[in-house]
């Protein structure tokens, strides 16, 4: 089994050393290495989802990643659970996986 938490801890140390507050990674070998979220294998029939450009995760030193996963990605491409925060946006541009539902006008969080 891979130790994703240790990998993210080392990334956090390097980010702090470089003065980087936040890192965003789209689905890639890097995201898979740090979280285990498998990237798609490119093929001739590749389909791009609406709002797919927002798919990925934000990394902060000393914190779990925050995943931004449009509903289509979560429904068809996400094979396993995630170790990190999952929020569902109230905006039409990015409907993420179920988890914490946070209204932009409020700091409260409710289950989704």
N, C-alpha and C positions, 0 to 999 in steps of 0.2 A: 504494500500500500504506500502511496506517495504521501509525503508530509507537506501538504499545501500550506498549512499554518506557518511552518518554519520557513518556507519559501517566501511567504508574504512578510514575515518578520524581517528577513534579510533585505527584502525590497524596501521596507519601511526605514531601515537603518540607512540604506544608500540614499533614499529620498531626503531624509533629514540631513545627511552629510552634504548633499547637493543643494539644500535649501528649497526643495520641491514640496509644496503643500499637498497637491492632488495630482493623480495620474489617471487618465482615462484610457482603457484598452478596449478596442472592438474585438469581436470574435476572431481569434488568431492563435498561433502557437503560443504566444506569450500569455494570453488569457487562460488557455488550457493548462499551461505549466503552473500558473499561480492558483487556479481554482478547480481544475478538472472539468470545466465546461468544454465539451468537445467541439472543435470547429468542424464546419462542413467540409467535405472533400469536394473540390471543384469538379463539375461534370458538365457535359454538353447541355443538359436540361436544367441548368441552374435557374432557380426562381428567386427573384428579389421581392421581399415583402414590403408592403407599404410601411413607411417609417422605420425601415430596417437600419437606417443610418444612425439611429439612437441606441442600437443594441450594443451592450457592453457592460463594463463595470468601472466604478470609480474607486481608486485605492488611496487611502490616507495612512500615514504612519501611525502605528499603534491601534488601528481600528479595523473592524471587519469591512470587506468590500461592500459597496452599494451597487447592486445590479439594476440595470435599466434594460428590461426585456419586453419588447412589444408582445402582445397577445399571440400573434402568429408564431413568433420564435418560441415562446414558452409552450405553446400547444403542440408544435410539430418538431422542434429541434432540441428541446431540453430533455436530456435522457435521464438525469438524476436530480436529486434535490441539491440545493445550494447551501454553502456555509457562508452566510453573510446576510445583510439586510435586503429585503425585497419590499418594494413599495409599488402601489398602483397609483399612477398619476390620475388626477381629475381632468387633465387636458386631453383632447382628442388626438394630439400628436404623439403621445406615448402611453399606451395602456400596458403597464408592466404586469408581472406575475402577481398572484394574490399574496397577501401579506399585510403589511401596514398600509392603510389607506389614509393619506394625509391631505386635508383640504388646504389649499394655498392661503386661505384667510385665517386658518386656525392652527395652533400647534398641537392639537389633540390627534391621537392616532386611534383608529378603530380597525378591527379585523375585517378581512375581505372575503 
